[in-house]
Each structure stands twice: as structure tokens, then as C-alpha cells.
Amino acid sequence: MDPLWTGSIVTIIAVVFLFSGMPIAFALGASSLTAMFLFMDSYQITMVAETIYEGVNDFALLSIPLFIFMGMIAALTKAGGDLYECFHRWLYKIPGGLGIGNIGACAIFAALTGSSPACAAAIGTMGIPEMRSRGYSKRLAAGIISAGGTLGILIPPSVTMIVYGLATETSIGKLFIAGIFPGILMTVLFALWIPFANILDRRKKISEGVSLPNADFYSLSEKLSITFKVFPFFVIVALVLGSLYTGWATPSEAAGVGAFFVLIAAICLYKMYRPKDVMNILMRTTKESTMIMMIIATSFLFGAVLTNLYIAQSLAHSIVAMQVNRWVIMLMINILLLVAGCFLPPVAIILILSPILHPIITGLGFDPIWFGVLMTLNLEAGLITPPVGLNLYIVKGVAPDIPLSTVLEGAFPFILLLFVGMVILCFFPELATWLPAMMIG
């Protein structure tokens, strides 16, 4: 049978299992086994255990649970609230300053956690009630947290960047560094929109006769006190990224050192030394790490099946051979990623599609590091796009009185800003490629 026809059948099988409601790891495993039974020799099935083991037998994977551990420490202490409060105290005089403070807190928290759901949950728990109490509409408050949480998978260290690097054999350190300028770009774009949205909200409330709350005031000593409290976390992030940029440490080494210092900071600043607190963090880390590792293992099996059936290679050859501009193909790939992001989590999409897309984009002459950042921006949009926009449900969970439709309405302008970010990155790829090219080692 022609590999492309075989690929179509395997894709249908995978879609059926993925939408059956079973966990993604099991859906990928079941899809792989079904395809092996239908199209491969029976003796190859005996290699399943070895193939899965090879998928997770990689030293670079050690950085994933370490970064998750680092993020859980920040998420399960008052660090998220203090980061938020720090930005709020410095920016409260600016129109929409509280919203900008939440975006800033999300950006820094993203650099600590590398996880969008953790970022949205930690900052949203405090940020949404505070914004609403100061006159922000439900729509804008929910949209800010939903969008701010997406920065968790772009600003390094990012779990999705690690997974992409492993799936495509691309330098994880360079991917981390490549996400810095695009991460700053998206943070700035989000922050620029908030004052306009806030002014429109306030004018609407005034026209409706709704009284607005009195403005806050913070002295310089109050600003400095909260800044000194969160300063160690800024230093830790700088050390982690600096060690990667200079080539002093691998991602796994940087993750280990970063997790250790975040733990020390949490113990010293938030008295997190009770065994119960530490055990809670360890259990949450184990649960999330296991889920990701299971997806990696079974997706590696799925990728091996696609390779053995010559599906990925045939699809790549057919697309590269198309007599169209390479940017038309890139547009098609972006649409595919956006649609996939509406239904699947980022890690699953990367592991399923990267082995297929990587030979295509390299064959067309695109930089795989640049594409990794562009892919991440697509997946960020998927996190706040229905029907399975994970961040939308996270925000709905921390603010249950806000209808899901209102959360989506608030997130919509930020989805458009993510598209603007993608366009800018396509016109100026140096935003993602210049820093990695300057890296030592």
C-alpha cells in the first residue's frame, strides 16, 4: 500500500483514539499498537518495550521533572502572589497598570515554572479578584490571566521547548535562548493592549453610572519591601538563563541548580520546611512529570511506527516537491498547528507532529530553532482557543462565577496579538535566531 494511504489510515486511527476520552499517552500507545498489527510484521511488535524505553532513556529528559519541581515550589507558596504584588505596586499609577502588573507577574512566574496552567492558576487566584475589586470587568480580568498564562511555554525555561528539542534533536539550550526576545515581544504586546481595554471598560462603567473604586497608593518603602522579597527569584532566573547562554551548564544541570536555589529561597522566605509541605510539592511534581514522560514514551513509539512505515518521509518528500512558494507551505503548517492546538495539549502536539514537520521545514530551508519558537506561539494560541483551550478552563476554575463565554471573549484580543507576534517573527526571524547564534558552546 502507498505510504500516504497508510498514513491516512493511521491518522484516522489516532484521531479516533485521541477523541475517545482516554488519556493521551494511552491513546497514542493504542494507536501505535493498532497500526503495528495492521501494517507491520508480527515480530516487530516484540520491540515495543525496547522502543518505549529508548524514548525516555535520554539524559536531557532529567531537566523536565527538575523544572517542574522548581515551578511547583513557586506555585504552591506565596511566591506567585508576591510577584504579582511587586508589579502592582510599581505600576498602579499607569492606566491599566494592575493588568500590566499581572502580565509582568505571569512573565516572571513563567520563567520560574515553564508551565502555562501553573502560571494561570497561581497568578489568577489572586489577580482576578484584585482586578475586579479595582474596577476591571470580568471579561478583561479573565482575558489577562488566560493570555498571561500562555507565556509559560515560551519564556525559558520551557517544558515544551525541551520536548521539541528532544523530538527534533535540536539544542535545548539554544531553544531556551531563542525564546527570550519573542517572549519579551509578546509580553510587551499584551501590556500595550491592556491600557486601551481598561480605558474602554472604565468609560463604559461611567456611562452606565457605575461608581469606580478609589485608586491605591504605595510609598517607596512599600515598593522596595516587596521588591527585596522577590529579588532572589529574579536572580535565580538570571543565573539559570546565564548559565545556558554562556555554555557553563546543560539544561539538566541548570534545572537542578535552579530547583535547589528556589527550594532554599522558599524555605527562607516562606518558612516552607514542614515535611507535609515538601511532600505535597514532591507528589505534585511526580504526578505531572509522570504524565509528561508517559506521553513522551508512547509518542516515541508512534513516531517509530510512522518512520518504519515510511509515512513521515513520504509526506515530507511530497510537500517539499510541491510547486508552491515555501511560505504557502509554512502557512498551511501554521493552520494545522492552530487547529491541533484547539484539541490537544502542547506536549502531545509537539511529539506527534515534530517528527513529521521537522524534515519538511529543514527541506524548505527554514531554521529549526526559529520554527520551534513559531510552533510555540501557535500552541500558545491553542491554549486560549476553544473547545479545549486549557487556560480557559483554568481561569474558569479559579473564578467560577465568570461564564466560560466571558473568559473566551476576554481572551480573543490576545489571540489576535499572538497572530501579530507570529507575523512579526516571520518578517524578523532574527528575533529568535540572533541570540542562539551568539551562544558559547
C-alpha positions in Angstrom: 0.0 0.0 0.0 1.2 3.5 -0.8 2.7 5.1 2.4 0.4 8.2 2.1 -2.7 6.0 2.1 -1.3 4.1 5.0 -0.6 7.4 6.8 -4.2 8.5 6.2 -5.5 5.3 7.8 -3.1 5.6 10.8 -4.1 9.2 11.2 -7.8 8.2 11.4 -7.0 5.5 13.9 -5.1 8.0 16.0 -7.9 10.6 15.9 -10.4 8.1 17.0 -8.4 7.0 20.0 -7.4 10.6 20.9 -11.1 11.7 20.9 -12.3 8.6 22.7 -11.7 10.3 26.1 -8.8 8.1 27.2 -5.6 9.7 28.5 -3.4 10.9 25.6 -0.5 8.6 26.5 -2.7 5.5 26.3 -4.4 6.9 23.1 -1.0 7.2 21.4 0.0 3.8 22.6 -3.2 2.1 21.4 -2.9 3.9 18.0 0.7 2.6 17.6 -0.2 -1.0 18.5 -3.2 -1.0 16.2 -1.1 0.3 13.3 1.6 -2.3 14.0 -0.9 -5.1 14.0 -2.4 -3.9 10.7 0.7 -2.9 8.7 3.8 -4.3 10.2 5.4 -7.8 10.7 4.4 -9.6 13.9 8.0 -9.9 15.1 8.3 -6.1 15.3 5.6 -6.0 18.0 8.1 -7.6 20.3 10.2 -4.5 20.1 7.5 -2.3 21.7 9.0 -2.3 25.2 12.5 -1.6 23.9 11.3 1.3 21.7 9.4 2.9 24.6 12.4 2.6 26.8 14.6 4.3 24.2 12.1 7.1 24.1 12.7 8.0 27.7 16.3 6.9 28.1 17.7 10.4 27.5 19.7 12.4 30.0 18.2 15.7 28.7 14.7 14.5 30.0 16.0 14.9 33.5 15.5 18.6 33.2 11.7 18.2 32.8 10.9 17.0 36.4 13.5 19.4 37.8 12.0 22.4 36.1 8.5 21.2 37.1 9.8 20.8 40.7 11.1 24.3 40.5 7.8 25.6 39.3 5.8 23.7 41.9 7.8 25.2 44.7 6.9 28.7 43.3 3.3 27.8 42.6 2.5 26.2 46.0 4.0 29.0 48.0 3.2 32.7 48.2 5.8 33.5 45.6 3.3 34.0 42.8 1.2 36.4 44.9 4.4 38.3 45.9 5.5 38.6 42.3 2.1 39.9 41.4 2.1 42.4 44.3 5.5 43.7 43.3 4.5 44.6 39.8 1.2 46.1 41.0 2.9 48.4 43.5 5.3 49.8 40.8 2.7 50.1 38.0 -0.5 51.1 39.8 -0.4 54.7 38.6 -0.4 53.7 34.9 -3.8 53.2 33.2 -4.4 49.5 33.3 -1.3 49.2 35.5 -2.8 46.4 37.6 -3.4 44.4 34.4 0.1 45.1 33.2 1.3 44.0 36.6 -0.5 40.7 36.2 1.1 40.2 32.8 4.5 41.0 34.3 3.9 38.6 37.1 2.9 35.9 34.6 6.1 36.6 32.6 8.4 36.2 35.6 6.4 33.3 37.0 6.5 31.6 33.6 10.3 31.8 33.7 10.2 30.0 37.1 7.7 27.3 36.1 7.7 26.8 32.3 4.1 25.7 32.7 1.1 27.7 31.4 -1.6 26.0 33.6 0.6 26.6 36.7 1.2 30.2 35.8 -2.5 30.9 35.1 -3.7 29.2 38.3 -1.1 30.8 40.6 -1.4 34.4 39.3 -5.2 34.1 38.6 -6.1 33.1 42.1 -5.0 36.5 43.4 -5.0 38.6 40.3 -8.6 38.1 39.1 -10.3 39.1 42.4 -7.9 42.1 42.8 -8.5 43.4 39.3 -12.3 43.0 39.7 -12.2 44.8 43.0 -10.5 47.8 41.3 -13.0 48.2 38.5 -11.8 45.8 35.9 -14.5 43.9 34.0 -14.9 40.2 34.4 -14.0 39.9 30.7 -10.8 41.8 30.8 -9.6 40.3 34.1 -10.2 36.8 32.8 -8.6 37.6 29.4 -5.4 39.0 31.0 -4.8 35.9 33.1 -5.7 33.5 30.3 -3.2 35.2 27.9 -0.6 35.8 30.6 -0.5 32.2 31.4 0.4 31.2 27.9 3.8 32.9 28.4 4.7 29.8 30.5 5.5 27.8 27.4 7.5 30.5 25.6 9.7 32.3 28.1 12.5 29.9 29.1 12.9 27.6 30.8 10.0 25.9 28.9 9.0 22.3 29.1 7.6 22.4 25.6 11.0 23.7 24.3 12.7 20.7 26.0 10.3 18.3 24.3 10.7 19.9 20.9 14.5 19.8 21.3 14.3 16.1 22.1 11.9 15.3 19.3 13.9 17.1 16.6 17.4 16.7 18.1 17.8 20.4 18.3 19.9 22.2 21.0 17.6 22.7 24.0 19.9 25.5 25.3 19.6 27.4 22.0 15.9 26.9 22.0 15.7 28.4 25.5 17.7 31.4 24.5 15.7 31.7 21.2 12.5 32.2 23.3 13.8 35.3 25.2 13.1 38.1 22.6 9.8 36.6 21.3 8.8 36.2 25.0 9.6 39.8 25.6 7.8 40.8 22.4 4.5 39.0 23.4 4.7 40.4 27.0 5.0 44.0 25.5 2.2 43.4 23.0 -0.1 42.2 25.8 0.9 45.1 28.0 0.3 47.7 25.3 -3.3 46.4 24.7 -4.4 46.5 28.4 -4.5 50.3 28.9 -6.7 50.8 25.9 -9.0 47.9 27.0 -9.1 49.3 30.6 -10.0 52.8 29.5 -12.8 51.5 27.3 -14.1 49.5 30.3 -14.0 52.5 32.6 -15.8 54.7 30.2 -18.5 52.2 29.8 -18.9 51.9 33.5 -19.0 55.6 34.0 -21.6 56.0 31.2 -23.7 53.3 33.0 -23.5 55.2 36.3 -21.3 52.6 38.0 -19.0 54.0 40.7 -15.3 53.2 40.4 -13.2 52.3 43.4 -10.6 54.7 44.8 -7.1 54.4 43.5 -4.4 52.7 45.6 -1.3 54.5 46.9 2.0 52.9 47.8 5.0 54.6 49.4 8.6 54.0 48.1 9.3 51.9 51.2 6.3 49.6 50.5 7.5 49.2 46.9 11.0 48.3 47.9 10.0 45.9 50.7 8.1 43.6 48.3 10.8 44.0 45.6 13.5 42.8 48.0 11.3 39.8 48.9 11.0 38.5 45.4 14.5 39.7 44.3 16.0 36.2 44.9 13.7 34.7 42.3 14.8 37.2 39.7 18.4 36.3 40.5 17.7 32.6 40.1 16.1 33.1 36.7 19.0 35.2 35.6 21.5 32.5 36.8 19.7 29.7 35.0 19.5 31.6 31.7 23.0 33.0 32.1 24.5 29.5 32.6 22.7 28.3 29.5 23.7 31.3 27.4 27.4 31.1 28.4 27.6 27.4 27.9 28.5 26.8 31.6 25.7 24.3 32.1 23.5 21.9 30.3 19.7 22.4 30.7 19.6 19.4 33.1 22.4 21.0 35.2 20.8 24.4 35.2 17.4 22.9 36.2 19.0 21.1 39.1 20.8 24.2 40.4 17.7 26.3 39.8 15.4 23.9 41.6 17.8 23.8 44.6 18.0 27.5 44.9 14.3 28.0 44.6 13.8 25.4 47.3 16.3 27.3 49.6 14.5 30.6 48.8 11.1 29.1 49.6 12.4 27.7 52.9 14.0 31.0 53.9 11.3 33.4 52.7 8.1 31.4 53.2 9.0 29.0 56.0 8.4 26.0 53.8 10.2 23.5 55.9 7.4 21.2 57.2 7.6 17.7 55.7 3.9 17.9 54.7 4.6 21.0 52.5 7.6 19.4 50.9 5.8 16.1 50.3 2.9 17.9 48.6 5.3 19.6 46.2 7.1 16.2 45.5 3.8 14.4 44.9 2.5 17.1 42.5 5.8 17.1 40.7 5.8 13.3 40.4 2.2 13.3 39.0 2.9 16.0 36.4 6.3 14.6 35.4 4.9 11.0 35.0 2.1 12.3 32.8 4.6 14.0 30.5 7.0 11.1 30.5 4.3 8.7 29.6 3.2 10.9 26.6 6.9 11.1 25.5 7.3 7.4 25.7 4.2 6.5 23.7 4.7 9.3 21.2 8.2 8.0 20.6 6.6 4.6 19.7 4.1 6.4 17.5 6.9 8.2 15.7 8.8 5.0 15.2 5.7 3.4 13.6 5.4 6.4 11.2 9.1 6.1 10.3 9.0 2.3 9.8 6.0 2.6 7.5 7.8 5.4 5.6 4.9 7.7 6.2 6.8 10.7 7.6 9.4 10.5 4.9 6.9 10.2 2.0 4.8 13.1 3.4 7.9 15.3 3.7 9.0 14.4 0.2 5.6 15.2 -1.3 5.3 18.5 0.4 8.8 19.7 -0.4 8.2 18.6 -4.1 5.0 20.8 -4.3 5.5 23.6 -6.9 4.4 26.4 -4.5 6.1 29.1 -2.5 7.6 27.7 0.7 5.7 30.4 2.7 2.5 29.0 1.4 3.5 25.6 2.9 4.5 27.4 6.1 1.0 29.0 6.2 -0.5 25.5 5.8 1.7 24.2 8.6 0.6 27.0 10.9 -3.1 26.4 10.2 -2.5 22.7 11.1 -0.8 23.6 14.3 -3.6 26.1 15.3 -6.3 23.5 14.6 -4.4 20.8 16.5 -3.9 23.3 19.4 -7.6 23.6 19.8 -7.9 20.0 20.7 -4.6 18.7 22.1 -2.1 19.9 24.8 1.2 21.4 23.5 3.4 18.5 24.6 1.3 16.0 22.7 1.2 18.1 19.5 5.0 18.6 19.5 5.7 14.9 20.0 3.1 13.8 17.3 3.9 16.4 14.7 7.5 17.4 15.1 9.0 14.2 13.7 6.8 14.8 10.6 7.3 18.5 10.2 11.0 18.7 11.0 12.2 17.2 7.8 9.7 19.3 5.9 10.8 22.6 7.3 14.5 21.8 7.0 14.0 20.6 3.5 12.4 24.0 2.7 15.3 25.8 4.2 13.7 27.1 7.4 15.7 27.3 10.7 14.5 24.6 13.1 15.2 26.8 16.1 13.1 29.6 14.6 10.4 27.1 13.8 10.4 25.8 17.3 9.6 29.3 18.6 7.0 29.8 15.9 5.4 26.5 16.8 5.3 27.5 20.4 3.4 30.7 19.5 0.9 28.6 17.7 0.5 26.4 20.7 0.1 29.4 22.9 -2.9 30.4 20.8 -4.3 26.9 21.2 -4.2 27.2 25.0 -6.8 30.0 24.9 -8.9 28.8 21.9 -11.9 26.5 22.3 -13.0 23.8 22.5 -10.1 22.5 24.6 -8.3 25.7 25.5 -6.7 24.5 28.7 -6.1 28.0 30.1 -9.7 29.0 29.6 -10.8 26.2 31.9 -8.0 27.0 34.4 -9.3 30.6 34.7 -12.9 29.3 34.9 -11.8 27.1 37.8 -10.2 29.9 39.8 -13.1 32.3 39.0 -16.2 30.0 38.8 -18.7 32.9 38.7 -17.3 34.1 35.4 -19.0 32.3 32.4 -16.7 30.5 30.1 -18.1 32.6 27.2 -16.9 35.7 29.0 -13.5 34.2 29.6 -13.2 33.4 25.8 -14.4 36.9 25.0 -11.7 38.4 27.1 -9.0 36.2 25.6 -10.0 36.9 22.0 -7.9 40.1 21.6 -4.9 38.4 23.0 -5.3 35.6 20.4 -5.1 38.2 17.7 -2.0 39.6 19.3 -0.4 36.2 19.2 -1.1 36.1 15.5 0.6 39.5 15.2 3.6 38.0 17.1 3.7 35.2 14.6 3.7 37.6 11.6 6.5 39.7 13.2 8.6 36.6 13.8 8.1 35.6 10.2 9.3 39.0 8.9 12.1 39.3 11.5 13.4 35.7 12.2 16.4 37.2 13.8 14.3 37.8 16.9 14.6 34.0 17.5 17.9 33.2 15.8 20.3 36.0 16.8 20.9 35.1 20.4 21.3 31.4 19.8 23.9 32.2 17.1 25.8 34.2 19.7 25.9 31.4 22.3 29.1 30.0 23.6 29.4 26.2 23.3 
